[in-house]
């Protein structure tokens, strides 16, 4: 059984509903969600001029292999209407594997830990909420330490409406 962390984001349509549907579709007998972060509203990072995102992180226990998990994630994204029309552009749902136990994977189509997670406040805020003392398997710094290095990027915890 491996502990994995996934990042979920949405900035098109009913963003909150997209996150909830993704959580429901991901959960299964061999992918047991153990904890979920709060939902954060975040400013787009790479492509400005698009709607703000809702982001969160899931912690799960799984027996599937990394490539199997990636295939399952891509299927869920398709089910929820994800279309890859513009790189870093608007999306109904985006799901990334952040960490897969302590594995370091660098293959075509799959890199774990996620190569840009240490630069993204919208990933590190919810990661720090769930696992502040967890160490990045390559950088050897905790999530809290990594978050402390980011000086910009607007991220705010979403509160109930």
ABEGO torsion letter per residue (X at the ends): XBBBBBBBBBABEBAAAAAAAAAAAABBAABBBABBBBBBBBBBAABBGBBBBBBBBBBBBBABBAAAAAAAAAAAAAAAGBBBABBGBBBABBBBBABBEABBBBBBGBBOBBAAAAABAAAAAAAAAABAABBBAAAGBBAAAAAAABABEBBBBBBBX
